[in-house]
Amino acid sequence: MKRTEYASHLIINKSAISKVIIDQHYKENHSETINDDLILKLLQEINGEFFPTISKDDEFQYFKAEPIILDDEPYRLIFLLYIHEDTLGVINCFRVQRS
């Protein structure tokens, strides 16, 4: 699937992010409720926050942000940070049940 790239001005885990790459995987199961614009809004909601690393390899650190509340709806965002670049990659995004 194609990935879309956007210029960005985010701070996540004290790292300045200048580019966001959104994998289009979310469209397989959530295309009626999720789109790139919504994902970019969710990223703005977590701007400046710190998240524990779920997993790490030589190139990437993986994270989960949940719940992110936007328009009174809770979402989960699965993303990664490139270790050697100022880039954030969105792996998946979807709405979650209220807890």
LINSULVEN-V149546 format. One record per residue. RES is the residue in one letter. OMEGA is omega in whole degrees, -180 to 180 (999 if undefined). D_CENTER is the distance of its C-alpha to the mean C-alpha in whole Angstrom. Layout:
BEGIN
RES&OMEGA&D_CENTER ; RES&OMEGA&D_CENTER
END
This chain:
BEGIN
M&179&17 ; K&173&16 ; R&179&13 ; T&-179&13 ; E&180&12 ; Y&170&12 ; A&-174&14 ; S&173&12 ; H&-178&14 ; L&169&11 ; I&178&12 ; I&-178&10 ; N&179&13 ; K&177&15 ; S&176&14 ; A&-178&14 ; I&180&12 ; S&-180&14 ; K&175&12 ; V&175&8 ; I&-179&9 ; I&173&8 ; D&-177&10 ; Q&179&12 ; H&-178&12 ; Y&-177&11 ; K&180&14 ; E&-176&17 ; N&-171&17 ; H&-174&15 ; S&-180&16 ; E&-178&18 ; T&-175&16 ; I&173&12 ; N&-177&12 ; D&180&10 ; D&178&12 ; L&179&11 ; I&178&7 ; L&176&8 ; K&177&10 ; L&177&7 ; L&177&6 ; Q&179&10 ; E&-179&10 ; I&178&9 ; N&179&11 ; G&-177&13 ; E&179&12 ; F&-178&13 ; F&176&12 ; P&178&14 ; T&176&13 ; I&-177&14 ; S&-178&15 ; K&171&16 ; D&-176&18 ; D&-175&20 ; E&-170&17 ; F&166&14 ; Q&-175&12 ; Y&-175&10 ; F&173&8 ; K&174&8 ; A&-178&8 ; E&-9&11 ; P&168&12 ; I&-177&10 ; I&176&14 ; L&-177&14 ; D&177&17 ; D&177&18 ; E&179&16 ; P&-179&14 ; Y&169&10 ; R&178&9 ; L&176&5 ; I&-175&5 ; F&177&4 ; L&171&7 ; L&174&9 ; Y&-175&12 ; I&-174&15 ; H&-180&18 ; E&178&16 ; D&-174&14 ; T&174&11 ; L&177&7 ; G&176&7 ; V&-179&4 ; I&-179&7 ; N&179&7 ; C&177&7 ; F&176&11 ; R&179&13 ; V&178&15 ; Q&173&18 ; R&179&19 ; S&999&21
END
